Amino acid sequence: MQRLKCSVAESEDHRIVINLKPNHMRKEIHIVSNSNRGGWDAKRPNAERASKHFEKKQEAMDWSRELAKKEGLEMIPHRKDGQIQNPNS
């Protein structure tokens, strides 16, 4: 269960409560190596399954770049060892 922080501002006559929603995270699509099937996956954060699987990294990059443009996502490619390469906003 995710705990949300709450901000409260008070003055003599007013009390303002601001609730923060968990959807304030960046929208991302990650290109990661799939060690079980081989190839590469385009995957959203915290997703159990990949959005789409590809044999070649370049295919995953091209598909993810188009999705990122359409949906306003940040594309984050990873190396085969899992380290982030160069994120593309």
C-alpha positions as CSV (number, residue, x, y, z in Angstrom):
1,M,0.0,0.0,0.0
2,Q,1.4,3.4,-1.0
3,R,1.3,6.1,1.6
4,L,0.6,9.6,0.4
5,K,1.9,12.8,2.0
6,C,-0.5,15.5,2.8
7,S,0.4,19.2,3.0
8,V,-1.6,21.6,5.2
9,A,-1.4,25.4,5.2
10,E,-3.2,27.4,7.9
11,S,-4.0,31.1,8.5
12,E,-6.3,32.7,11.0
13,D,-9.4,32.2,8.9
14,H,-8.5,29.4,6.5
15,R,-7.2,25.9,6.4
16,I,-6.1,24.5,3.1
17,V,-5.3,20.8,2.7
18,I,-3.6,19.5,-0.5
19,N,-3.6,15.8,-1.1
20,L,-0.9,14.5,-3.5
21,K,-2.0,11.7,-5.8
22,P,0.4,8.8,-6.7
23,N,0.1,9.6,-10.4
24,H,2.6,12.4,-10.1
25,M,5.3,10.0,-11.4
26,R,6.8,10.4,-14.8
27,K,5.4,8.4,-17.6
28,E,8.1,6.2,-19.1
29,I,8.7,3.3,-21.4
30,H,11.8,1.2,-20.8
31,I,13.6,-0.9,-23.4
32,V,15.1,-3.8,-21.5
33,S,16.8,-7.1,-22.4
34,N,14.7,-10.2,-21.9
35,S,17.0,-12.9,-20.4
36,N,14.3,-15.6,-20.6
37,R,13.2,-15.3,-24.2
38,G,16.2,-13.4,-25.7
39,G,15.6,-10.2,-27.5
40,W,14.3,-7.0,-26.1
41,D,11.1,-5.8,-24.4
42,A,9.3,-2.4,-24.3
43,K,8.0,-2.2,-20.8
44,R,6.3,0.3,-18.5
45,P,7.5,0.8,-15.0
46,N,5.9,-1.6,-12.4
47,A,4.4,-3.7,-15.2
48,E,4.5,-7.5,-14.8
49,R,4.5,-8.1,-18.6
50,A,6.1,-6.2,-21.5
51,S,4.0,-4.0,-23.7
52,K,5.7,-5.6,-26.7
53,H,8.6,-8.0,-27.4
54,F,11.2,-7.7,-30.2
55,E,14.0,-9.7,-31.5
56,K,16.3,-6.7,-32.1
57,K,16.9,-3.7,-29.9
58,Q,16.6,-1.3,-32.7
59,E,13.0,-2.6,-33.4
60,A,12.1,-2.0,-29.8
61,M,13.7,1.5,-29.9
62,D,11.7,2.5,-33.0
63,W,8.4,1.2,-31.7
64,S,8.9,2.8,-28.3
65,R,9.9,6.1,-29.8
66,E,6.7,6.3,-31.8
67,L,4.7,5.3,-28.7
68,A,6.6,8.0,-26.6
69,K,5.7,10.6,-29.2
70,K,2.0,9.7,-29.2
71,E,1.5,9.3,-25.5
72,G,4.0,11.9,-24.2
73,L,6.3,9.3,-22.6
74,E,10.0,9.4,-21.8
75,M,11.8,6.6,-23.6
76,I,14.5,5.0,-21.4
77,P,16.8,2.5,-23.1
78,H,18.9,0.1,-21.1
79,R,22.1,-1.8,-21.9
80,K,22.0,-5.6,-21.9
81,D,23.3,-5.5,-18.3
82,G,20.4,-3.4,-17.2
83,Q,22.1,0.0,-16.8
84,I,20.3,3.0,-18.3
85,Q,21.9,4.3,-21.5
86,N,20.8,7.8,-22.6
87,P,17.2,8.7,-21.8
88,N,15.3,10.4,-24.6
89,S,12.5,12.8,-23.6
